[in-house]
Amino acid sequence: MRSVPYDSRMFGLGIGELLVVLVIILVVFGAGRLPEVMGSMGKGVQAFKKGLREPPEIDVTPGDDAPDADTKSKPS
């Protein structure tokens, strides 16, 4: 028998535990809303993976160093 460096069960849960978790999710969200929730979760995972692949964006917006025209002092 070949040894694997990780637990072959998903998150350390067996089939029975996974079924209980799925039934609880079904009861909480309902059968009608479940596809919407799973779709949103899938989009979130895709966005997370995309964020990991892309380099971070650098914010180059100017600071408050230059005074605006409205904030200039008016002569008295």
GINORJO-V100658 format. One record per helix or strand. SS is the DSSP state (H for helix, E for strand). FROM is the first residue (numbers start at 0). TO is the last residue. If there is no record, write none. Layout:
ss=SS from=FROM to=TO
ss=SS from=FROM to=TO
This chain:
ss=H from=9 to=11
ss=H from=14 to=28
ss=H from=30 to=52
